[in-house]
């Protein structure tokens, strides 16, 4: 298969196969697809554990929506001529460490973990997506904007937290623990995946040469987003 | 809310609120919705346990499809003026006994359990659906016909079983255990839910008065379908 930069329409948004740009796009798309698959698995497990039938029904809908989002990303990987299964497999264990280090002790901790964990991961992918070709970027941003499960977490945690000062204090602490571990995941990803470093650098500057401060800016941005997210729950980040 | 038998179009397919027919329809729709929800939960758990990424992706799609099917049934319950959450809640623990009695010992046993268990449940609901008003019947039959997860089980079990005589023999035994327990679930449902007995009776005869032999016919039919299902896998029922 060959593609050219001179093509128009959909073709023009597909980076040439074998190019660095192409390989980097497949890396980020693979990560996003894996994160949506993990979101499906977590939401499905949350549905099984949820205290009420209404929550079980709602969480299963969120799980199904994550499958649809993941498949939109997989379709893009196929579209640019790469193997979607291989791209997802490359990130197979991406959150295993995070999960092992942060076993939630209650339903509320579980909800907050999803909210904070997905939040950091989504923000990271959104920033890296700025370095993608236009077509892939559009898919990633659309998928991340659709991730509506945060709404449930916010509504529930807000209702529970505002009525219970001890819970609020405990959850604020848990949130700090979670964001530390989540930023650790991002740190390890950047060490292991030069493609992601290149995308973040490309996205954060108009110069394609990676500026040395791109990762620092990235962590500043991720932390600021986390603080805003916790504030929505009335929790101190 | 009032509905009349004299209405035309969609209205004509809605049994009058408060009628026995109406209450019976809500019972069966609640059971079907619960079974689809259970299917979602099982398929999602299967996805987490599946040996390959391809299977994990495929099973998550089946899980998402079960959510869509369940929601089609819930929409029908709303349409006929009943509370969908209450209708599902009524069957909350419907497969708990079945699950406790049949813990699968391997991936293959798990696959066969889903195939046999869902098979019997679907067949039962299909037969009882014959006693429903036309609109509700159409929804139930459409939902049951879409249940495509059986295809995966058949393909996988067929491939594995044909290469391994010991596995085949063991699975045939497991299948007999499963169908016995599944028919036990149907038996208990008929004892606990007179509405389901009325629907089966209505569906199996042109006389609306329940013939005394309807349950016997039902179990004969369920067993015959199970035998056909096992034969598709090359297993003796």
Interface residues (C-beta under 8 A of the other chain):
Chain A: X37 X40 X41 X44 X45 X47 X48 X53 X54 X56 X57 X60 X61 X63 X64 X67 X68 X70 X71 X74 X85 X88 X89 X92
Chain B: X37 X40 X41 X44 X45 X47 X48 X53 X54 X56 X57 X60 X61 X63 X64 X67 X68 X70 X71 X74 X85 X88 X89 X92
